[in-house]
Amino acid sequence: MSNLISQCLLGIVSGILTTALLYLAKGYWDAKITPFLAKLRYQGVEIDGAWTGKNEIGEIKNECDLFLNQNAHELSGSFLLKFESPGKSFNINFNVTGYMWEGYVTLNFVPKDKRITSYATCLLKLHGGGHQLIGDFLFRNVEEEIVSSLTLSLARTEA
């Protein structure tokens, strides 16, 4: 009977250890190997790095800084929007996720400060031999509870 119990415990422990090992191996594969292979096979344009833009419409001014990290088609990074008008002035920091496909960039913006509810998205087209991104920035206007848009023109910042 003692031998049967020890064999059952050994089977349970080895099953748990095997499961943990397979779980860690899958995590490593998903985090390291798959992105490496995707980047190795990717033949498209590299748009990672810093991008800046300015826009003035009358007395309304905005400046933005976009920092992108790229892994093949997938994009991530951060975005800082500085807004000034006669009535108000604010800065919002966003976390950015998105992707690039055939010269078009789709980005989603979620505020880093979870107290802010103004989310945004944009569709940009790569122009100027890869040195400009031009498109529209659509965001939730929390004051009027509508979707508002800004024309966005970003230029690559040279290192």
Biotite code that builds the C-alpha atoms (Angstrom):
import biotite.structure as struc

atoms = struc.array([
    struc.Atom([0.000, 0.000, 0.000], chain_id="A", res_id=1, res_name="MET", atom_name="CA", element="C"),
    struc.Atom([2.866, 2.353, 0.831], chain_id="A", res_id=2, res_name="SER", atom_name="CA", element="C"),
    struc.Atom([4.418, 1.690, -2.576], chain_id="A", res_id=3, res_name="ASN", atom_name="CA", element="C"),
    struc.Atom([1.126, 2.574, -4.319], chain_id="A", res_id=4, res_name="LEU", atom_name="CA", element="C"),
    struc.Atom([0.839, 5.874, -2.423], chain_id="A", res_id=5, res_name="ILE", atom_name="CA", element="C"),
    struc.Atom([4.436, 6.844, -3.246], chain_id="A", res_id=6, res_name="SER", atom_name="CA", element="C"),
    struc.Atom([3.875, 6.051, -6.936], chain_id="A", res_id=7, res_name="GLN", atom_name="CA", element="C"),
    struc.Atom([0.669, 8.157, -6.965], chain_id="A", res_id=8, res_name="CYS", atom_name="CA", element="C"),
    struc.Atom([2.460, 11.079, -5.311], chain_id="A", res_id=9, res_name="LEU", atom_name="CA", element="C"),
    struc.Atom([5.356, 10.736, -7.734], chain_id="A", res_id=10, res_name="LEU", atom_name="CA", element="C"),
    struc.Atom([2.906, 10.770, -10.671], chain_id="A", res_id=11, res_name="GLY", atom_name="CA", element="C"),
    struc.Atom([1.108, 13.852, -9.319], chain_id="A", res_id=12, res_name="ILE", atom_name="CA", element="C"),
    struc.Atom([4.337, 15.759, -8.657], chain_id="A", res_id=13, res_name="VAL", atom_name="CA", element="C"),
    struc.Atom([5.830, 14.872, -12.055], chain_id="A", res_id=14, res_name="SER", atom_name="CA", element="C"),
    struc.Atom([2.561, 15.911, -13.757], chain_id="A", res_id=15, res_name="GLY", atom_name="CA", element="C"),
    struc.Atom([2.601, 19.283, -11.984], chain_id="A", res_id=16, res_name="ILE", atom_name="CA", element="C"),
    struc.Atom([6.274, 19.844, -12.828], chain_id="A", res_id=17, res_name="LEU", atom_name="CA", element="C"),
    struc.Atom([5.707, 18.891, -16.478], chain_id="A", res_id=18, res_name="THR", atom_name="CA", element="C"),
    struc.Atom([2.742, 21.273, -16.698], chain_id="A", res_id=19, res_name="THR", atom_name="CA", element="C"),
    struc.Atom([4.794, 24.111, -15.175], chain_id="A", res_id=20, res_name="ALA", atom_name="CA", element="C"),
    struc.Atom([7.681, 23.425, -17.548], chain_id="A", res_id=21, res_name="LEU", atom_name="CA", element="C"),
    struc.Atom([5.385, 23.405, -20.595], chain_id="A", res_id=22, res_name="LEU", atom_name="CA", element="C"),
    struc.Atom([3.715, 26.629, -19.399], chain_id="A", res_id=23, res_name="TYR", atom_name="CA", element="C"),
    struc.Atom([7.088, 28.374, -19.058], chain_id="A", res_id=24, res_name="LEU", atom_name="CA", element="C"),
    struc.Atom([8.251, 27.054, -22.438], chain_id="A", res_id=25, res_name="ALA", atom_name="CA", element="C"),
    struc.Atom([5.090, 28.379, -24.122], chain_id="A", res_id=26, res_name="LYS", atom_name="CA", element="C"),
    struc.Atom([5.541, 31.762, -22.428], chain_id="A", res_id=27, res_name="GLY", atom_name="CA", element="C"),
    struc.Atom([9.132, 31.954, -23.660], chain_id="A", res_id=28, res_name="TYR", atom_name="CA", element="C"),
    struc.Atom([8.074, 30.894, -27.166], chain_id="A", res_id=29, res_name="TRP", atom_name="CA", element="C"),
    struc.Atom([5.315, 33.555, -27.294], chain_id="A", res_id=30, res_name="ASP", atom_name="CA", element="C"),
    struc.Atom([7.454, 36.328, -25.766], chain_id="A", res_id=31, res_name="ALA", atom_name="CA", element="C"),
    struc.Atom([10.803, 35.726, -27.490], chain_id="A", res_id=32, res_name="LYS", atom_name="CA", element="C"),
    struc.Atom([10.793, 33.243, -30.370], chain_id="A", res_id=33, res_name="ILE", atom_name="CA", element="C"),
    struc.Atom([7.587, 34.277, -32.189], chain_id="A", res_id=34, res_name="THR", atom_name="CA", element="C"),
    struc.Atom([8.427, 38.042, -32.218], chain_id="A", res_id=35, res_name="PRO", atom_name="CA", element="C"),
    struc.Atom([11.988, 37.249, -33.351], chain_id="A", res_id=36, res_name="PHE", atom_name="CA", element="C"),
    struc.Atom([10.725, 35.119, -36.251], chain_id="A", res_id=37, res_name="LEU", atom_name="CA", element="C"),
    struc.Atom([8.115, 37.744, -37.211], chain_id="A", res_id=38, res_name="ALA", atom_name="CA", element="C"),
    struc.Atom([10.758, 40.484, -37.250], chain_id="A", res_id=39, res_name="LYS", atom_name="CA", element="C"),
    struc.Atom([13.119, 38.274, -39.227], chain_id="A", res_id=40, res_name="LEU", atom_name="CA", element="C"),
    struc.Atom([10.468, 37.662, -41.917], chain_id="A", res_id=41, res_name="ARG", atom_name="CA", element="C"),
    struc.Atom([9.112, 41.253, -41.992], chain_id="A", res_id=42, res_name="TYR", atom_name="CA", element="C"),
    struc.Atom([10.002, 43.030, -45.248], chain_id="A", res_id=43, res_name="GLN", atom_name="CA", element="C"),
    struc.Atom([8.017, 46.257, -44.739], chain_id="A", res_id=44, res_name="GLY", atom_name="CA", element="C"),
    struc.Atom([8.847, 49.809, -43.737], chain_id="A", res_id=45, res_name="VAL", atom_name="CA", element="C"),
    struc.Atom([10.301, 50.479, -40.297], chain_id="A", res_id=46, res_name="GLU", atom_name="CA", element="C"),
    struc.Atom([8.490, 53.393, -38.619], chain_id="A", res_id=47, res_name="ILE", atom_name="CA", element="C"),
    struc.Atom([9.681, 52.948, -35.065], chain_id="A", res_id=48, res_name="ASP", atom_name="CA", element="C"),
    struc.Atom([11.193, 55.944, -33.326], chain_id="A", res_id=49, res_name="GLY", atom_name="CA", element="C"),
    struc.Atom([10.116, 59.481, -32.490], chain_id="A", res_id=50, res_name="ALA", atom_name="CA", element="C"),
    struc.Atom([7.583, 61.537, -34.461], chain_id="A", res_id=51, res_name="TRP", atom_name="CA", element="C"),
    struc.Atom([6.474, 65.121, -33.772], chain_id="A", res_id=52, res_name="THR", atom_name="CA", element="C"),
    struc.Atom([3.758, 67.385, -35.071], chain_id="A", res_id=53, res_name="GLY", atom_name="CA", element="C"),
    struc.Atom([2.177, 70.828, -34.640], chain_id="A", res_id=54, res_name="LYS", atom_name="CA", element="C"),
    struc.Atom([-1.196, 72.138, -35.708], chain_id="A", res_id=55, res_name="ASN", atom_name="CA", element="C"),
    struc.Atom([-2.695, 75.632, -35.471], chain_id="A", res_id=56, res_name="GLU", atom_name="CA", element="C"),
    struc.Atom([-6.261, 76.579, -36.347], chain_id="A", res_id=57, res_name="ILE", atom_name="CA", element="C"),
    struc.Atom([-6.830, 80.195, -35.388], chain_id="A", res_id=58, res_name="GLY", atom_name="CA", element="C"),
    struc.Atom([-6.121, 80.524, -31.678], chain_id="A", res_id=59, res_name="GLU", atom_name="CA", element="C"),
    struc.Atom([-6.205, 76.750, -31.108], chain_id="A", res_id=60, res_name="ILE", atom_name="CA", element="C"),
    struc.Atom([-2.772, 75.131, -31.035], chain_id="A", res_id=61, res_name="LYS", atom_name="CA", element="C"),
    struc.Atom([-1.706, 71.572, -30.423], chain_id="A", res_id=62, res_name="ASN", atom_name="CA", element="C"),
    struc.Atom([1.616, 69.816, -30.376], chain_id="A", res_id=63, res_name="GLU", atom_name="CA", element="C"),
    struc.Atom([2.189, 66.105, -30.179], chain_id="A", res_id=64, res_name="CYS", atom_name="CA", element="C"),
    struc.Atom([5.026, 63.671, -29.697], chain_id="A", res_id=65, res_name="ASP", atom_name="CA", element="C"),
    struc.Atom([4.647, 60.041, -30.752], chain_id="A", res_id=66, res_name="LEU", atom_name="CA", element="C"),
    struc.Atom([7.169, 57.364, -29.762], chain_id="A", res_id=67, res_name="PHE", atom_name="CA", element="C"),
    struc.Atom([6.720, 54.027, -31.544], chain_id="A", res_id=68, res_name="LEU", atom_name="CA", element="C"),
    struc.Atom([8.186, 50.584, -31.012], chain_id="A", res_id=69, res_name="ASN", atom_name="CA", element="C"),
    struc.Atom([7.673, 48.210, -33.921], chain_id="A", res_id=70, res_name="GLN", atom_name="CA", element="C"),
    struc.Atom([7.659, 44.438, -34.135], chain_id="A", res_id=71, res_name="ASN", atom_name="CA", element="C"),
    struc.Atom([6.873, 43.556, -37.758], chain_id="A", res_id=72, res_name="ALA", atom_name="CA", element="C"),
    struc.Atom([3.342, 44.922, -38.324], chain_id="A", res_id=73, res_name="HIS", atom_name="CA", element="C"),
    struc.Atom([2.563, 45.482, -34.630], chain_id="A", res_id=74, res_name="GLU", atom_name="CA", element="C"),
    struc.Atom([3.128, 48.880, -33.026], chain_id="A", res_id=75, res_name="LEU", atom_name="CA", element="C"),
    struc.Atom([3.212, 50.088, -29.429], chain_id="A", res_id=76, res_name="SER", atom_name="CA", element="C"),
    struc.Atom([4.465, 53.176, -27.670], chain_id="A", res_id=77, res_name="GLY", atom_name="CA", element="C"),
    struc.Atom([3.414, 56.470, -26.129], chain_id="A", res_id=78, res_name="SER", atom_name="CA", element="C"),
    struc.Atom([1.831, 59.732, -27.273], chain_id="A", res_id=79, res_name="PHE", atom_name="CA", element="C"),
    struc.Atom([1.847, 63.183, -25.655], chain_id="A", res_id=80, res_name="LEU", atom_name="CA", element="C"),
    struc.Atom([-0.794, 65.699, -26.746], chain_id="A", res_id=81, res_name="LEU", atom_name="CA", element="C"),
    struc.Atom([-0.354, 69.350, -25.728], chain_id="A", res_id=82, res_name="LYS", atom_name="CA", element="C"),
    struc.Atom([-3.482, 71.442, -26.363], chain_id="A", res_id=83, res_name="PHE", atom_name="CA", element="C"),
    struc.Atom([-3.894, 75.231, -26.031], chain_id="A", res_id=84, res_name="GLU", atom_name="CA", element="C"),
    struc.Atom([-6.893, 77.455, -26.698], chain_id="A", res_id=85, res_name="SER", atom_name="CA", element="C"),
    struc.Atom([-8.016, 80.764, -25.192], chain_id="A", res_id=86, res_name="PRO", atom_name="CA", element="C"),
    struc.Atom([-10.293, 78.908, -22.757], chain_id="A", res_id=87, res_name="GLY", atom_name="CA", element="C"),
    struc.Atom([-8.104, 75.967, -21.707], chain_id="A", res_id=88, res_name="LYS", atom_name="CA", element="C"),
    struc.Atom([-4.761, 74.285, -21.836], chain_id="A", res_id=89, res_name="SER", atom_name="CA", element="C"),
    struc.Atom([-3.862, 70.670, -21.037], chain_id="A", res_id=90, res_name="PHE", atom_name="CA", element="C"),
    struc.Atom([-1.443, 67.818, -21.678], chain_id="A", res_id=91, res_name="ASN", atom_name="CA", element="C"),
    struc.Atom([-2.529, 64.184, -21.991], chain_id="A", res_id=92, res_name="ILE", atom_name="CA", element="C"),
    struc.Atom([-0.205, 61.178, -22.047], chain_id="A", res_id=93, res_name="ASN", atom_name="CA", element="C"),
    struc.Atom([-1.463, 58.077, -23.870], chain_id="A", res_id=94, res_name="PHE", atom_name="CA", element="C"),
    struc.Atom([-0.358, 54.470, -24.215], chain_id="A", res_id=95, res_name="ASN", atom_name="CA", element="C"),
    struc.Atom([-0.460, 53.515, -27.888], chain_id="A", res_id=96, res_name="VAL", atom_name="CA", element="C"),
    struc.Atom([-1.099, 50.200, -29.640], chain_id="A", res_id=97, res_name="THR", atom_name="CA", element="C"),
    struc.Atom([-1.741, 49.521, -33.299], chain_id="A", res_id=98, res_name="GLY", atom_name="CA", element="C"),
    struc.Atom([-0.466, 48.095, -36.514], chain_id="A", res_id=99, res_name="TYR", atom_name="CA", element="C"),
    struc.Atom([0.807, 49.047, -39.948], chain_id="A", res_id=100, res_name="MET", atom_name="CA", element="C"),
    struc.Atom([-0.434, 47.552, -43.191], chain_id="A", res_id=101, res_name="TRP", atom_name="CA", element="C"),
    struc.Atom([0.390, 48.610, -46.746], chain_id="A", res_id=102, res_name="GLU", atom_name="CA", element="C"),
    struc.Atom([1.497, 52.124, -45.784], chain_id="A", res_id=103, res_name="GLY", atom_name="CA", element="C"),
    struc.Atom([-1.415, 52.816, -43.441], chain_id="A", res_id=104, res_name="TYR", atom_name="CA", element="C"),
    struc.Atom([-1.011, 53.063, -39.687], chain_id="A", res_id=105, res_name="VAL", atom_name="CA", element="C"),
    struc.Atom([-3.917, 52.444, -37.315], chain_id="A", res_id=106, res_name="THR", atom_name="CA", element="C"),
    struc.Atom([-3.324, 53.499, -33.706], chain_id="A", res_id=107, res_name="LEU", atom_name="CA", element="C"),
    struc.Atom([-5.451, 53.294, -30.564], chain_id="A", res_id=108, res_name="ASN", atom_name="CA", element="C"),
    struc.Atom([-4.811, 55.636, -27.647], chain_id="A", res_id=109, res_name="PHE", atom_name="CA", element="C"),
    struc.Atom([-5.658, 54.926, -23.995], chain_id="A", res_id=110, res_name="VAL", atom_name="CA", element="C"),
    struc.Atom([-4.826, 57.602, -21.396], chain_id="A", res_id=111, res_name="PRO", atom_name="CA", element="C"),
    struc.Atom([-2.071, 56.670, -18.960], chain_id="A", res_id=112, res_name="LYS", atom_name="CA", element="C"),
    struc.Atom([-4.044, 58.458, -16.232], chain_id="A", res_id=113, res_name="ASP", atom_name="CA", element="C"),
    struc.Atom([-7.061, 56.196, -15.642], chain_id="A", res_id=114, res_name="LYS", atom_name="CA", element="C"),
    struc.Atom([-9.089, 59.178, -14.371], chain_id="A", res_id=115, res_name="ARG", atom_name="CA", element="C"),
    struc.Atom([-9.209, 60.581, -17.921], chain_id="A", res_id=116, res_name="ILE", atom_name="CA", element="C"),
    struc.Atom([-11.917, 59.140, -20.172], chain_id="A", res_id=117, res_name="THR", atom_name="CA", element="C"),
    struc.Atom([-10.955, 60.735, -23.492], chain_id="A", res_id=118, res_name="SER", atom_name="CA", element="C"),
    struc.Atom([-9.880, 57.769, -25.610], chain_id="A", res_id=119, res_name="TYR", atom_name="CA", element="C"),
    struc.Atom([-8.749, 58.162, -29.209], chain_id="A", res_id=120, res_name="ALA", atom_name="CA", element="C"),
    struc.Atom([-7.903, 56.394, -32.432], chain_id="A", res_id=121, res_name="THR", atom_name="CA", element="C"),
    struc.Atom([-6.284, 57.502, -35.668], chain_id="A", res_id=122, res_name="CYS", atom_name="CA", element="C"),
    struc.Atom([-5.627, 56.388, -39.201], chain_id="A", res_id=123, res_name="LEU", atom_name="CA", element="C"),
    struc.Atom([-2.446, 57.718, -40.758], chain_id="A", res_id=124, res_name="LEU", atom_name="CA", element="C"),
    struc.Atom([-0.869, 57.307, -44.201], chain_id="A", res_id=125, res_name="LYS", atom_name="CA", element="C"),
    struc.Atom([2.887, 57.132, -44.659], chain_id="A", res_id=126, res_name="LEU", atom_name="CA", element="C"),
    struc.Atom([4.124, 59.942, -46.969], chain_id="A", res_id=127, res_name="HIS", atom_name="CA", element="C"),
    struc.Atom([7.339, 61.579, -48.083], chain_id="A", res_id=128, res_name="GLY", atom_name="CA", element="C"),
    struc.Atom([9.405, 58.449, -48.507], chain_id="A", res_id=129, res_name="GLY", atom_name="CA", element="C"),
    struc.Atom([8.669, 57.326, -44.956], chain_id="A", res_id=130, res_name="GLY", atom_name="CA", element="C"),
    struc.Atom([9.308, 60.661, -43.249], chain_id="A", res_id=131, res_name="HIS", atom_name="CA", element="C"),
    struc.Atom([5.705, 61.817, -42.653], chain_id="A", res_id=132, res_name="GLN", atom_name="CA", element="C"),
    struc.Atom([2.518, 60.359, -41.213], chain_id="A", res_id=133, res_name="LEU", atom_name="CA", element="C"),
    struc.Atom([-0.649, 62.250, -42.212], chain_id="A", res_id=134, res_name="ILE", atom_name="CA", element="C"),
    struc.Atom([-4.218, 61.504, -41.206], chain_id="A", res_id=135, res_name="GLY", atom_name="CA", element="C"),
    struc.Atom([-6.974, 62.115, -38.682], chain_id="A", res_id=136, res_name="ASP", atom_name="CA", element="C"),
    struc.Atom([-6.989, 61.803, -34.892], chain_id="A", res_id=137, res_name="PHE", atom_name="CA", element="C"),
    struc.Atom([-10.488, 60.947, -33.628], chain_id="A", res_id=138, res_name="LEU", atom_name="CA", element="C"),
    struc.Atom([-11.162, 61.331, -29.927], chain_id="A", res_id=139, res_name="PHE", atom_name="CA", element="C"),
    struc.Atom([-13.943, 61.339, -27.382], chain_id="A", res_id=140, res_name="ARG", atom_name="CA", element="C"),
    struc.Atom([-14.713, 64.969, -26.593], chain_id="A", res_id=141, res_name="ASN", atom_name="CA", element="C"),
    struc.Atom([-15.783, 64.648, -22.947], chain_id="A", res_id=142, res_name="VAL", atom_name="CA", element="C"),
    struc.Atom([-17.147, 68.190, -22.734], chain_id="A", res_id=143, res_name="GLU", atom_name="CA", element="C"),
    struc.Atom([-19.625, 67.838, -25.603], chain_id="A", res_id=144, res_name="GLU", atom_name="CA", element="C"),
    struc.Atom([-19.950, 64.004, -25.525], chain_id="A", res_id=145, res_name="GLU", atom_name="CA", element="C"),
    struc.Atom([-19.257, 63.689, -29.248], chain_id="A", res_id=146, res_name="ILE", atom_name="CA", element="C"),
    struc.Atom([-16.515, 62.281, -31.431], chain_id="A", res_id=147, res_name="VAL", atom_name="CA", element="C"),
    struc.Atom([-14.226, 65.125, -32.502], chain_id="A", res_id=148, res_name="SER", atom_name="CA", element="C"),
    struc.Atom([-11.320, 65.034, -34.913], chain_id="A", res_id=149, res_name="SER", atom_name="CA", element="C"),
    struc.Atom([-8.020, 66.775, -35.490], chain_id="A", res_id=150, res_name="LEU", atom_name="CA", element="C"),
    struc.Atom([-5.891, 66.616, -38.604], chain_id="A", res_id=151, res_name="THR", atom_name="CA", element="C"),
    struc.Atom([-2.596, 65.093, -37.616], chain_id="A", res_id=152, res_name="LEU", atom_name="CA", element="C"),
    struc.Atom([0.662, 65.543, -39.499], chain_id="A", res_id=153, res_name="SER", atom_name="CA", element="C"),
    struc.Atom([3.731, 63.984, -37.924], chain_id="A", res_id=154, res_name="LEU", atom_name="CA", element="C"),
    struc.Atom([7.322, 64.168, -39.074], chain_id="A", res_id=155, res_name="ALA", atom_name="CA", element="C"),
    struc.Atom([10.035, 61.703, -38.188], chain_id="A", res_id=156, res_name="ARG", atom_name="CA", element="C"),
    struc.Atom([12.469, 63.097, -35.625], chain_id="A", res_id=157, res_name="THR", atom_name="CA", element="C"),
    struc.Atom([16.051, 62.440, -36.596], chain_id="A", res_id=158, res_name="GLU", atom_name="CA", element="C"),
    struc.Atom([18.197, 60.827, -33.912], chain_id="A", res_id=159, res_name="ALA", atom_name="CA", element="C"),
])
